[in-house]
């Protein structure tokens, strides 16, 4: 049993050290990924706003809303 502990402990330490080193390399990745995601979301929101505020889409939406209100009343 004692021999087993002597063999396992160094392996566990090297595994922990390896995991810590790999985590240390990726410290800035999550921030960059969030920044890219935010920029993409803002760009998509801008395009969507431009499409919805166009006159063709406004008239189409008004037609849909009017027909929905007429079917309820």
KETORSE-437696 format. One line per field, with one value per atom (N, C-alpha, C, O): residue in one letter; x, y, z; residue number from 1; atom name. Coordinates in steps of 0.05 Angstrom, whole numbers. Layout:
N
res = (a	...)
east = (X	...)
north = (Y	...)
up = (Z	...)
n = (NUM	...)
atom = (CA	...)
//
This chain:
73
res = (x	x	x	x	x	x	x	x	x	x	x	x	x	x	x	x	x	x	x	x	x	x	x	x	x	x	x	x	x	x	x	x	x	x	x	x	x	x	x	x	x	x	x	x	x	x	x	x	x	x	x	x	x	x	x	x	x	x	x	x	x	x	x	x	x	x	x	x	x	x	x	x	x	x	x	x	x	x	x	x	x	x	x	x	x	x	x	x	x	x	x	x	x	x	x	x	x	x	x	x	x	x	x	x	x	x	x	x	x	x	x	x	x	x	x	x	x	x	x	x	x	x	x	x	x	x	x	x	x	x	x	x	x	x	x	x	x	x	x	x	x	x	x	x	x	x	x	x	x	x	x	x	x	x	x	x	x	x	x	x	x	x	x	x	x	x	x	x	x	x	x	x	x	x	x	x	x	x	x	x	x	x	x	x	x	x	x	x	x	x	x	x	x	x	x	x	x	x	x	x	x	x	x	x	x	x	x	x	x	x	x	x	x	x	x	x	x	x	x	x	x	x	x	x	x	x	x	x	x	x	x	x	x	x	x	x	x	x	x	x	x	x	x	x	x	x	x	x	x	x	x	x	x	x	x	x	x	x	x	x	x	x	x	x	x	x	x	x	x	x	x	x	x	x	x	x	x	x	x	x	x	x	x	x	x	x	x	x	x	x	x	x)
east = (16	0	17	11	39	56	70	74	77	90	71	79	46	25	22	20	22	21	45	42	68	92	91	103	78	76	54	57	32	8	12	4	24	27	42	33	65	79	63	64	48	32	9	3	-3	-24	-14	-27	10	22	28	23	39	45	20	19	-1	-27	-38	-49	-37	-47	-31	-42	-5	12	7	6	3	-3	-29	-32	-49	-75	-73	-86	-58	-55	-41	-49	-20	-6	-24	-23	-41	-58	-80	-88	-90	-109	-97	-110	-72	-59	-56	-56	-53	-50	-76	-75	-99	-125	-138	-162	-123	-136	-150	-172	-139	-151	-172	-185	-175	-192	-221	-236	-231	-259	-267	-288	-250	-255	-257	-275	-239	-239	-264	-276	-271	-295	-320	-338	-322	-345	-346	-368	-323	-323	-332	-348	-323	-332	-362	-376	-372	-401	-417	-438	-408	-422	-422	-443	-400	-399	-417	-431	-418	-436	-465	-482	-472	-500	-508	-530	-490	-497	-500	-518	-483	-485	-512	-525	-519	-544	-568	-587	-567	-588	-591	-613	-568	-569	-582	-598	-575	-587	-617	-633	-624	-652	-668	-690	-657	-670	-674	-695	-654	-656	-678	-693	-679	-699	-727	-745	-731	-758	-768	-792	-750	-759	-762	-769	-756	-760	-790	-806	-797	-826	-840	-864	-827	-840	-847	-870	-829	-834	-855	-872	-855	-875	-903	-921	-906	-932	-941	-965	-923	-929	-938	-958	-923	-931	-958	-974	-963	-989	-1011	-1033	-1007	-1028	-1033	-1056	-1012	-1015	-1030	-1048	-1023	-1036	-1065	-1082	-1071	-1098	-1116	-1138	-1105	-1121	-1125	-1145	-1105	-1108	-1129	-1144	-1129	-1148	-1177	-1196	-1179	-1205	-1217	-1241	-1199	-1209	-1218	-1235	-1206	-1214	-1240	-1257	-1243	-1267	-1291	-1312)
north = (-24	0	25	45	24	47	52	75	31	34	47	63	39	50	80	95	89	118	133	155	120	133	136	155	118	120	139	153	139	155	185	201	192	220	237	258	227	243	245	266	224	225	246	261	246	266	294	312	298	325	334	357	316	324	329	347	314	318	345	360	352	378	400	421	397	418	422	444	400	401	415	432	409	422	452	468	459	487	502	525	490	503	507	528	488	491	511	526	513	534	562	581	564	590	601	625	583	593	604	621	596	604	626	630	640	660	682	691	691	713	704	721	678	668	674	683	671	675	704	710	723	751	758	773	747	752	740	752	716	703	719	722	729	745	771	779	783	808	803	819	781	774	769	777	755	749	775	777	793	818	835	846	836	851	838	852	812	798	803	807	803	808	837	841	856	884	887	902	874	877	864	876	841	829	846	848	858	876	900	909	911	934	926	942	903	894	889	897	876	871	897	899	916	942	955	967	954	967	953	967	926	912	918	923	918	921	950	954	969	997	1005	1028	987	994	995	983	1011	1016	991	987	973	949	930	920	927	910	922	908	949	962	958	951	961	957	927	922	909	880	874	860	885	880	893	881	917	929	913	911	902	885	860	852	848	824	831	816	853	861	868	861	883	890	866	864	846	822	806	793	806	791	805	791	831	846	843	842	842	839	811	808	791	764	760	744	776	774	789	780	812	829	820	832)
up = (0	0	0	-14	16	17	-10	-17	-23	-49	-69	-86	-67	-85	-81	-101	-56	-51	-62	-73	-59	-69	-100	-111	-114	-143	-152	-172	-137	-145	-140	-157	-118	-111	-132	-140	-141	-162	-188	-201	-195	-219	-216	-235	-192	-188	-189	-199	-178	-178	-206	-213	-222	-250	-266	-283	-260	-274	-266	-283	-241	-232	-243	-251	-244	-255	-285	-295	-299	-328	-332	-350	-316	-318	-313	-326	-292	-285	-308	-314	-320	-341	-366	-378	-372	-395	-390	-408	-365	-358	-360	-368	-352	-352	-380	-384	-400	-427	-438	-456	-428	-439	-422	-425	-406	-389	-405	-397	-427	-442	-463	-475	-467	-488	-483	-501	-458	-453	-457	-468	-450	-454	-483	-492	-499	-528	-541	-558	-532	-543	-536	-553	-511	-504	-521	-529	-525	-541	-570	-580	-582	-609	-609	-627	-589	-587	-584	-596	-568	-564	-590	-597	-603	-629	-649	-664	-651	-670	-662	-680	-637	-628	-635	-644	-631	-637	-667	-676	-683	-712	-721	-738	-710	-718	-709	-724	-686	-677	-695	-701	-704	-723	-749	-760	-760	-785	-781	-798	-760	-754	-751	-761	-737	-734	-761	-766	-778	-804	-821	-835	-819	-835	-825	-840	-798	-787	-791	-795	-791	-795	-824	-830	-843	-871	-877	-863	-897	-903	-912	-905	-927	-936	-913	-912	-895	-872	-853	-842	-850	-834	-845	-830	-871	-883	-881	-876	-884	-881	-853	-849	-833	-805	-798	-784	-809	-804	-816	-804	-839	-852	-835	-831	-824	-808	-782	-773	-769	-744	-749	-733	-771	-777	-782	-772	-797	-802	-776	-773	-759	-734	-716	-703	-715	-699	-711	-695	-737	-749	-744	-740	-743	-738	-709	-703	-691	-662	-657	-642	-670	-665	-679	-677)
n = (1	1	1	1	2	2	2	2	3	3	3	3	4	4	4	4	5	5	5	5	6	6	6	6	7	7	7	7	8	8	8	8	9	9	9	9	10	10	10	10	11	11	11	11	12	12	12	12	13	13	13	13	14	14	14	14	15	15	15	15	16	16	16	16	17	17	17	17	18	18	18	18	19	19	19	19	20	20	20	20	21	21	21	21	22	22	22	22	23	23	23	23	24	24	24	24	25	25	25	25	26	26	26	26	27	27	27	27	28	28	28	28	29	29	29	29	30	30	30	30	31	31	31	31	32	32	32	32	33	33	33	33	34	34	34	34	35	35	35	35	36	36	36	36	37	37	37	37	38	38	38	38	39	39	39	39	40	40	40	40	41	41	41	41	42	42	42	42	43	43	43	43	44	44	44	44	45	45	45	45	46	46	46	46	47	47	47	47	48	48	48	48	49	49	49	49	50	50	50	50	51	51	51	51	52	52	52	52	53	53	53	53	54	54	54	54	55	55	55	55	56	56	56	56	57	57	57	57	58	58	58	58	59	59	59	59	60	60	60	60	61	61	61	61	62	62	62	62	63	63	63	63	64	64	64	64	65	65	65	65	66	66	66	66	67	67	67	67	68	68	68	68	69	69	69	69	70	70	70	70	71	71	71	71	72	72	72	72	73	73	73	73)
atom = (N	CA	C	O	N	CA	C	O	N	CA	C	O	N	CA	C	O	N	CA	C	O	N	CA	C	O	N	CA	C	O	N	CA	C	O	N	CA	C	O	N	CA	C	O	N	CA	C	O	N	CA	C	O	N	CA	C	O	N	CA	C	O	N	CA	C	O	N	CA	C	O	N	CA	C	O	N	CA	C	O	N	CA	C	O	N	CA	C	O	N	CA	C	O	N	CA	C	O	N	CA	C	O	N	CA	C	O	N	CA	C	O	N	CA	C	O	N	CA	C	O	N	CA	C	O	N	CA	C	O	N	CA	C	O	N	CA	C	O	N	CA	C	O	N	CA	C	O	N	CA	C	O	N	CA	C	O	N	CA	C	O	N	CA	C	O	N	CA	C	O	N	CA	C	O	N	CA	C	O	N	CA	C	O	N	CA	C	O	N	CA	C	O	N	CA	C	O	N	CA	C	O	N	CA	C	O	N	CA	C	O	N	CA	C	O	N	CA	C	O	N	CA	C	O	N	CA	C	O	N	CA	C	O	N	CA	C	O	N	CA	C	O	N	CA	C	O	N	CA	C	O	N	CA	C	O	N	CA	C	O	N	CA	C	O	N	CA	C	O	N	CA	C	O	N	CA	C	O	N	CA	C	O	N	CA	C	O	N	CA	C	O	N	CA	C	O	N	CA	C	O	N	CA	C	O	N	CA	C	O	N	CA	C	O	N	CA	C	O	N	CA	C	O	N	CA	C	O)
//
